[in-house]
Amino acid sequence: MVLNHTTAALAATMLVASTLMACAPAHAETALTETGSTLILPLFKTWAADYAASHPGVTIATAGTGSAKGIADAVSGTVSIGTADAYMSDDDALAHPEIVDVPMAISALTINYNLPDVTGSLKLDGPTLAAIYAGVVRFWDDKAIASLNPGVSLPHHEIVPVHRAEGSGDTFVFTQYLSFTTAGRDEDTSTVIRLPGAAWGDQTGFGTSVAWPKVPGDRDATGNDGMVATIAASPYSIGYVGVSFEKQIEAAKLATASVKSFGGQFLLPTPETIEAAADALTPRTPDDERLTLVDAPGQNCYPLINYEYAIVSTKQKDKVTAAAIRNFLLWAIAPDEANKKTLDDQHFVELPAHVWVKSHDQIAAIE
């Protein structure tokens, strides 16, 4: 696998060590702050606690506020680090060249639903999900869903779409999938429900926030924990949740859909399918690392994956703060067994070696 080259990892480890030695030590009682993605929040909390325990004098306060606020807080200088499941827009990147988007890990979204008396994993594709969220497909036994799931007894009950209330990187990834998979589809294709007048990408598009079509009965929720709770409390609902909330999804007894990939397979988000998708697209990562990993081509590639970004200014208020941020971020992505176990436990995938080098270089520019 591209993700685990022993030689590259060893070289990367040596590079981390040399860089950390070159960094100025963090001052006693250096306090860092983070806001942003609720998907990466469980991982970031673990990182913050472990780092503080092994680096006395450094504290890291975390808050799950949604990716859009994480980006905005990093740009405004309100926090030391913003986190996001989405990269900055082209306009924002041009307006704020001092802000870098640094991949820290790779994650995924799950499509979850609360469908009483239906067992197993339903198959769903992008056009059908787009039609559900546009209000074109209103009932669970609609032919668009039934044709993907022959032999499954589906109830004639209205679907309750659930989406994020705040600006969210999860929304960014989910709506990218809807946009990419509905663009240019043949209107006469029997398994595709085309939105009235245009594909999803033309009508609604993608972003951390979108103007969701008005669907009777739809609901919104704040954060991934809010998504899980709302779907669990709403029979016949469907929504999207970060894979790091797998334990909460299981505890709420929510089902997880198999989602259609670019290659035509219906896949669940497993370490193997997430890594396969990462292998397919990460070689395209530019030096600024702003790249979508959604709907990767190839076999066994789960379509809803993304980089988890640290959004950071390269121009810090002082050298002590800059050194503290550099040291922490380099420690968090260090390619060693302890960090890999942390990522595995939280259902994240480590960076490929060639992406790690790009993240290292961007972190090294913080001063």
N, C-alpha and C positions, 0 to 999 in steps of 0.2 A: 504493500500500500504506500502511496505517496506520503501519507501522514506520519509514518513511523520509520524513517531511514536512520539506522543506528549511527552511521558515520556523520550524517548531517546533524543529528541531534548532539553528538559529542562536540562537533565543531561549534554548534550554536551555544552549548553550555560554556565552552571555553571563552566564547565571545562575550557572553553575559558576565562571566567572572571578571574579564579584563575591563569591561565597561563599568561595572560596579566599583572596581578599584579606582577607576579614574574619576568617578563622581565625587563631588564634595559630600561629606557626611551630613546627614540630616541633623538639624539642631535639636537639642533636647526640647521636649514638649512641642514638637511640630504637629499641628493639627491640620489634616486634610479633610475635605468634604466631597461627597459624591451625591448627585441626584440623577434620576433618569429611569431607564428601562426596568420594568417590573419583571421581565423575563430573566435578565441577568442578575436581578437583586439577590436571589438565594446564593448564587455563586459569589457575588461581590461581598456579601456579608461574611461568608466563610473566609474569603481572601483577607478582608479587613481584620477579622478577629485573629487569624493565624499570623498575619504580618505584625500586628501590634504585639502579639505574644512573643515573637522572636526578635522584635526590633523595639526595645524599650524607648520611650520618649516620642514615639510616633503614634498618633491616633487617627482613625479614619471613620468619619460619620457617614452613614449611608441613608438614602431615602428613595423609595420607589415612587416617582412622580410622573412617569411616562416619558417616552423617548423625546418627544417634542420639547418638553420642559428641560430635559437633560441637556439637549443641544443648546437651547436658549440660555440656560444658566452658564454653560461653559463659554459661550460667545460673550456674554455680558460680564464674565469674571466673578459671578456670584458664588461659584463653587470651583474647587480645584479640578475636578474631573466630572464631566457629564458622561452618561452612558446611554447608548441607543442601539436599537436593532436596525436602524436605518442610517445611511450616510447622509451628510449634509447635501442639500440641493446644489446644483451648479451655480445658481445665483448667490447663495449664501457662501459657497466656497470662494467665489470671486470677490465677494464683498469683505471676506474675513480670511485673507491668506495666511494669517498667523495661527489659525485654528487647524489642527490636524485630526483626521479620522483614523484611529489606530485599532485594527482588529485584534481582539484579545482571545477569541475562541470562536467556534462555529456552533450554531444552534438550529432549532427547527420549531415549526408550529404544528400542532395537531388540530384536526377538525373533530370536534366533539359534539354529541347530541344526546338528548334525553327523550328516548322513544319507548314508552312503556310497551311491554309485551313483544318487543322485537329483539331477537337475540342475534349474536354475530356482528361482524363488521360490515356495514353498508359500503358499497362502492359509490364514490362521487367524483365528478370531474369539474374542471373549471367553469365551463359554460353553464352547467346545471347550478353550481353554487352562485354564479353571477345572476342567474335567473331567479334564484331564491331571494337573494339580497336586493334584487330589483322589483320584487313583487310579481314577477311574471309566472313563476311556479309557486303556487300558494298552498298546495296540499301535498302531504307525504306520499299519497298514492298517484301523484301526477305521472304521466307516461315518461317524462324525462328521467325521473328517479327509478320508476319501475323497469324501464328498459335496461338500466345499468345493473339491476338486481333481480333477474328472473327467478321466479320461484319463491320470492320473499313476500309474505303477506304484509302489506303496508296499510296503515290505517288511513281512512278518509278524514283527516284532521288537519286543520290549518297549521302551517309551519310558523314558528316564532323565531325570527332571526335576531341574534344578539350580537352587538358590536361594541367596540370601545367608545367611551364617552369622551375621553381626553385624547390629545395628540399622542399617537402610539406607533412605535416601530413595528409592532405586531400587525397593526392595520396597514402599514406600509407594505409589509411582506405579503399579507393576504390579498390586498387589492392589486398588487403587482401580478400575482398569480391569476386573478380574475381578468386583468387587462391583457396579459400575455396570451392567455388561452382562448380569449374570445376575439382577438384581433384577426380580421381577414377570414373568418370562418364562413363556409358555404351555407347560405340561408336554407338550402334544401336538404342539408345533412340531417338525417332522421334523429340522431342522438344529440343534436345541438339545439338549444333554445336560444335564438338570437334576440337581443334586446330590441325593443321598438325603435326603429330608425337608425340605430348605431350599435356597434359593439360596446362593451363595458368601458373599454379604454377611451373611446371617443365621448361617451356620455358622462361617466363618473370619474374614470381615471384612477390614479393611485397617489398615495401620499400618507404622511402620518395622520392627517385628518382629511376626510373627504365629505362631500355633501351627499350623505346616504340617501338613496331614494326612499320616499315615504311608503312604508309597508305597514298595513294595519296590524297592530299587535306587536310590532318589533320593540326591542328593548335595548338599552345601553347599560354598560357597566364600566366601573373604573378599576384598572389594573387587572392582572391575570387572576388574582384571588377573587376579584369581583366577578370576572367572567365565569369562573368555576361555580361560584355561589349562585349566580343568576341563572345559568343553564340548569343547575341542579334543582332550583326552586321553580323552574318553568317547564312543565311537561310539554313535549313536542317541540322543544327549542333546539337550536343549533348555533354553534359559535366556534371561535378559534382561540386557542390557548397555547402559551409557550410550553415546550416539552419539559422544561425544568419543573413544571407543576404536575408531573406525572403522578406523584403520590397523592396529591389532592384530587386529581381527576379520578384515580382509582377509588379513593375514599368516598367520593361523591357518587360512585357507581355510574359514571358517564361512559357511554360507548365512544369508540374512536373509529372514524371512517378510514377506509383505504382510499387514497387519493390518486387520481390518474396522473401519470408522469408524462413528460415530453415523449418518452419512448413507447407510450401506450400501455404501460403496466399500472395496475392498481396496487399501491404500496402503503405500508405503515412506516412511521418514522422509527427506524431502528438504527443502532450505531453503524450497521453495514450499509443501509440505504442512504444515510446522511453522509457517510464518508465517501461513498461512490459518487454522490452528487458533488461533493467538495472536490474530489479528484478531477471531475469533468470540467469544472469552471475556475478553480483557483489559479491555474496557470495563466489565466487572462488578467490577473490582478495588476493594475497599474501601480506606479510608485506612490500615488496618493491614496491607494487602497479603497477608493470609492467604487464598489462593484456589486451588482446584484448577483446573488447565487440562486435566484428563483428559476424553476423549470429548466434544470440542467438537462442537456441531451445525453443520450446513452442509456444503457440497460441498468436496472436496479437503482436508479437515481430518484430519491424522494424529492418532490418538487418544491416543498415549502421550507427551504433552509436559508440561513443568513449568517453574515458576520455579526458578532457582538462587538460593538465599537466603544472605545474610550475616546471621548471628544475632549481635546485638551488644547490650551493655548501654548504655543512655543515661546511666548513672551511672558514669563512669570514676574511677579512683583519683586522677588529677590532670589539670590542664588540658593539660599537654604531651601526655600519652597520648591524651586526647580529641581534641586537634587533629590528632595524627598519624593516628588512625583516620579522622577525618572527611576529612582531605585525601586519604588513600589511596583511600577508598571513592568519593569524588567523582571523583577522577582515573580510577578504573577504569570508571565508567559514563559518562564524558564522551562526548557524541555527536559524535565527530570521525572522520575517515577512518582514522586510525591504529588507534583502538580497534575500529572496525568490521572492519578487516582482521584484527586479532588474533582477534576473535570468529569470523569466517568461517573462518580457518585452523584453529580448534579445533572447528568445527562447532556453534557457538552462534549464537543470534539476538539482536540488540540489543533493548533495551526500547523499546516504543512510547513516543512523546513523553508521553502522558498518564500512563503508569506511571512514566516517568523522573521526572516532577515529584513523584509520591508518594514514590518512593525518595529523591529529594533532600531532601524535607521530613523524612523519618524520620532520615536521616543528620545533618541539621542540628540535630536534637534531642540529639545525643550531646554530653555536657559533663562 
